[in-house]
Amino acid sequence: MLSKLEEIFASFNSGILECKTQADVLNFKAKYLGKQGLLSEILKSLKDAPVEQKKLLGSKANEFKDLMEKRVHEYRSEIELIK
């Protein structure tokens, strides 16, 4: 499950660079961080993970989530400056 989490994070980092407008960034954010998003699905599946992995996976997922939200905010600011 950790490899899946890292795969989602890598995909997010490469995909956000393809966003050209504020709307693109918000749609992209929803795809990964929304209620039905890819990261949310991982967080929901933590209940099925072995006890010893829950702590590691939970902290890593939250770390990635924070980094993704920060990157979305930064990228939206960059797009705003370009306009």
C-alpha positions, 0 to 999 in steps of 0.5 A: 500500500505504501508503494501505491501511496508513493505512486499517487504522489509521483503522479500528482507531482508530474500531473499538476505541471500540465494544469494551465488555468485555475480551474484546471488546478482545482479539478486536478486537486479534486481528483487527488484530494477530493472526497472521492479522490485517489488519496482519500481512497487510500485513507479509507482503506487504512482500516484494512491495513495490518496494525503495524502498518497503519501508523506508518501509512497514516503518517505518510498519507497525511504528509503527502496530503499536506505537501499536495495541498501546499503545491496546489496553493503554490501553483495557483499563485503561480498561475495568478501571477502569470495572468 
